[in-house]
Amino acid sequence: MATKPRFLVPYGLKTLLEGLSRAVVNVQPTNITHYSASYFAELLQYRQGRTRL
């Protein structure tokens, strides 16, 4: 019997996706793909210190 391949989940990915999931549930956007792109763009700006959330 062959062993199943194991995948490594990058550190922080789970937390990142949990944050996005909560935001999508709260906001309920009509276009989740567009909302996700905006969410990550704003998160990146916040992380780089360019804006206040």
N, C-alpha and C positions, 0 to 999 in steps of 0.2 A: 504494500500500500504506500502510495506516494504521500509525502508530507505536504501540508498546505503551505503556500508561500506566506510569509509574514511581512506586513507592511509597517514601516515606521511612520508615525504621525509626527510632523514637525512640532516642536515645542511652541505652545501658544495658539496653535490652530484651533483647538477645541474651544478655548476661551473666545477667540475671535468670531467663530461661527455661532457660539451661544449669544454673543452680543448682537450680532446681525439678526439672528432668529427672534430675539426679544423685540428688537426694533421693528421688524416686519410685522409681528403679531400686534404690537401697539399701534403702529401707524396704518397698517393694512393698505399699502400702496397698490394701485391698479397695475403697475408694471414693476414687478419685483426685480427684474434684471437691471433696469434703469435705477431703481432705488438703491440696489446693492452697490452699483458703481459710484453713486453719489455718497453713500454711507462710507465706503472705503476711501474715497477722495477726501472727505471731511476728516476722517480719522487720521489719515496721513498728514494733512495740514496741521491738525492738533498736535500730532506726535512731533512734528518738526517745529512747533512753537509759533506757527503763523496765525493762529486764531484762538479764540476763547470759546469753549463749549459750556 
